[in-house]
């Protein structure tokens, strides 16, 4: 039987535990991550990596992005709202590498370290940028395209945008590699589809109509690549070499089915994990390298089940 004194002691202990738990939650480092989007499986994989790091290091992480990668204004609103919460640090993947500069300057003035991820910004404000070497990765895509079309012929690019660092670098990495190494390959068109499958599909259909003798198309992100594949399927185009970027269930299936020759994969889980890890280090005043390379690899039907490749593919 419990006495009144025992019950009071239990209540007091419970209150102390709740108070300690609340204090612990309040003491947690808060790190919001603002991504370029949320509609592609790539960003879900980045979030999974960020959540893994949050659990491992005992910090609070939130992850959000606009509905589409064309919504620069909405991303700026998200960035502004995140800064208003006075976080310990901030992760940011810029849709427009210049548009965010005023807000990032606010973060700098408030002493909030910024970790850029996926896309860098045209500023020295970020403590580091966690990213794929997109210039090198796109150059690899160009090498694979040249190999698969026999080193000669017409090709085109469908790119997600010309404002983010990833869009610029993947376009330029491919174009510059062709210019320096493959004089018999002609790039007949470069179009931008905002990473949207439907828009990229229509862009590709127009390309195929304008250049029926085209030998290959490079889709520079998940949405772009899937748009190319959709157009090839809908127009029943035969013999076109399609090279993609990223993975996801639909793109992996296209590789297995032979609609896509192969693609460049990043390591999105690693990107999310390293972003949070770098943010924690920045809150402690640790010196970080200018960039943290999250890695990339080529995959096709011949190697996509190999352990080292399967580990960086996502559905």
N, C-alpha and C positions, 0 to 999 in steps of 0.2 A: 504494500500500500504506500502511495506517495504522500509525503507530508507537504504542507504548504511551503515549507522552507526548501524542500527538494524541487518542487515545481518552479519556484522562483529562481532557483539556481540553474535549472535546465533552460528556462526562458532567457536568463541572462547570458548563458553560454551560446544559445542559438543566435541571440542578437549580436553578440561579439563576432560570431562566425559570419553572419550576413554582412556586418559592417566591414570586416576584413575582406570579404569577397568583393564588396562594392568598391572598396578602396583599391583593390588589386586591379579591377576592371578599369577604374579611372586612371590608374597608373600606367596602363598599357599604352605603348607607342601606337599612334594612329597614323596610317599611311594610305591615303586614297590613291588609286590608279585610274587615270582617265585614258581610255583607249581610243582608237580611231573608229571603232564600231563594235557591234555585238552580234551581228547577224551571221558572220562566218564562223565555222568551226575552229578556225585558227585562233580567234580571240577567246573562245571557250577553253582552248588548250592553254593559252597564256594565263587565263584566270586560274586554271587548275594548278599551274606552277606557282602562282602568287599565293594561292590558298595553302599550298604545301609548305611554303616558306613561312607563312604567318603562323601555322600550327607548330612548326619546328622551333621558331624563334620566339614564340609567345607575344606576337604583336597583333594589332587589329588592322585588317586590310579590307578596303572596299574596292570594287571594280565596276566601272560603268563606261559606256560609250554611246554615241548617238545611234539612231536606228539605221542610218546609212552613212557611207563614207563621203557623201556629198554635203553633209550638214555641218559645215565649219562653224556657223554661228551657234548651233546647239552645243557643239563641243566647247566653245568659248564660255557659254553659260555654265556648263558643268565644271569647267576649270575654275571659274569665278566662285561658284558655290563651294567647291572643295577648299579653296583658299580661305573663305570666310569662316570655316571651321577650325582654322589655325592648326593644321596638322603638324606632326613632327617632321615629316618629309612628304614628298609628292612624286608619284610616277606619272609620266606624260608621254603619249604617243601622238605626235602632231599630225593633223590632217593638212594644215597649212603651216609650213615651216617659218613663216614670218608673222602671220596673224596673231600668234600667241605671245609675241615678245613683250607687249605692255604688261600683260598679266604675269608673265614670268619675272619681269622686273619687280613687280609688286612682291612676289614670293621672295626674291633676293633681298629686297629692302626689309622684309619681315623676318629674315633669317631662316626661311624655310628651304632646305636643300631640295633641288629638283633633279630627279633621275629621268632622263629621256630613255624611252624604249621603243623598239621597232624603227621609228622615224626620228632622226635628230632634228634639231631646230637651228636656224641661222643665228646662233648666239653662243656666247661662252658662258651663259648662266648655268646650264646643267652641270652638275658635278661629274657626271659621266653619261655615256649613251650605251645602253645594252642593245645590241643590234646584230643582225646578220651583215656580213660584208657583201652588200647587195651588188656592188660593181663587179666583184669577182664572181658572185653567184650567177649573175646575168651573162657574164662573159662565158661561163661554163655552159649555159643554155645555148649561146651562140655557137660554141664549139660542137655541141651535140647536134644542133640543127644542121651545121655544115657537113658533119659526118653522115647524117641520115639522108640529106638531099644530094649527096655526091659533090659537094663543094661548089655548086653553081645553081643559079635559078633565082626566082623572085620570092621574097618573103615579106611578111608584114608583122606588126605588133599591135596587140590590144592591151593597153596599159590602164591602170586604175585611175591615175591622175598625173598632173604635171606640176603639182604644188607641194606634195609631201616629199620628204627625202627619199623614201623607198620608191615612189613613182619615178622620180628623176633618175635615181641611181640605177634602177633596173632597166629603164629605157636606155640610158647612156652606156651602161655596161655592155648591153647587147649590141647597140649600134656601133660603139667604138671598136669592139672586138671584130665585128664584121669588116669595118673600114680598114683595120690594120692587118688583118690576116686573110680575108677572103674576097679578093678583087672581082671574082665572078659571081658573087651573090649581090643581088640588088634589093634593097629595102624599098618597096613600092608604096607603103602607107604606114602611118602610125596614128592610131586613134585612141581616144580616152573614153572609158565607159563607166567611170566612178565606182568601179568594183561591183557594179550591179549586173547580175546575170542577164536580165531581160535587155537592158541597154546594150550590153556587150554582144548579145546574140544578134540584135538588129545591125549593129556596127559590122559584125563579121559577115552577115549575109550581104551587106552592101559591098564589102571588100571582095567577096567571092564572085559577085556579079561583075564588078569593075575589072577584076584580074582573074579570069577563069584559068589562066595558065600558072597561077601561083603554086609554089611547091610547099610552103610551110607558114605557120603562124605561131608566134610566141605570145601566150597569155600571161601577163606579169603578176597576177595574184589569183587567189582562189576564185573570186567572182568572175574575173576576166576570162580565166581558163575555162570555166564551166560554160560561159557564154559562147566561147569558140566551139566547144564540143556540141552544145545545143544546136548551133547553126549548121555544123557539119552533119549532124544527125537529121535535122529538119530538111536540109537541101539535098540529102543523100549524096554528098560530095565524097568522091573516092580518091584515095591516094595522097591526101593532104597530110603532111607531117605536122602534128600539133604538139607543142611543148608547153607545159604548164609550170606553175609555181605554187608551193604549199601542197597540202594533201586534202584530207577530208574524205568521207565515204564515197561521194560521187566521183571525185577525181581519181581516187584509187580504183574504183570500179572501171572507169574509162581506160585506165592504164591496163588493167587486167583484160579488158575486152578488146584492146587493140585500137580503140578510137584515139587514144592519146599515146604518143610514143614514149613519153616519160615526163618527169618534172623535177624541179629543184625543191627539196624540202628544207625547211628551217627546223629549229628546235624550239617550238613555242613554249613548251612546258619549262624548258631550261631558261628561256627568256623571262618568263614571269617570275620564276624562282630567283634568278640573278638580279632582277630589278628590285625586289623586296630586300634581298640581302645587301645590295649596294645602298639602298635607302637607309637601312639600319646603320651601316658603317658611316654614312654621311652624317647621321645625327650624333655620332660619337666624335666627329671631327677628323675621321680617318681620311688619308689621301687616297683618291681613287684614280685609276688610269683614265685617259681621255675617252677610250672606248673599251667595252667588254664584248668580245666576239662570241655570240651565242651559237655560231656554227651553221653549216649547210652541207647538203650532199645531193647527188643525183640518184634518182631511183627510176626503175622501169620494171617491166614484168619479170626480168631475169634476176633481179636482186632485192625486190621489195619485201620478200619474206626472210631475208638474211637478218639475224638478230640485231646487228648494229644499225641497220636501216629501219627495220620494223619498230625499233625503240623510239624513233623520232617521227614516225608517221602517226596520225591521229584520225579519228572518225568524225 
